[in-house]
Amino acid sequence: MSQAAELQTLILQVLERYNAYNEPKIDLRAGPDTLLFGPGGSLDSMALVHIVVEVEEEVENKYGVQLVLADEKAVSRKLSPFLSVRRFAAYIEELLAA
């Protein structure tokens, strides 16, 4: 499995756990193309913060690397890295490669 696919799976697992305890549920049927934040996204800013923190912890557990995913670099991008699961995973992969 590629790193991008592993990261997408990791994010989807975090979202499944989020769905277990929160309303409204995030529709995960689109898989990697699930919209998260922004136009058509399911998350408000507070939910996004929760998801980002959980993903940071999972990345640290899996890869042994501490990343800050919601920083000025992420927020200042023209296209948000938090738009979809696929885009979020690509952003994490980019940070891991740096």
Secondary structure, DSSP 8 states (H G I E B T S, - for coil): --HHHHHHHHHHHHHHHHHHH-SS----TTGGG-B-SSTT-S--HHHHHHHHHHHHHHHHHHHS-----SSHHHHTSSS-TTSBHHHHHHHHHHHHH-
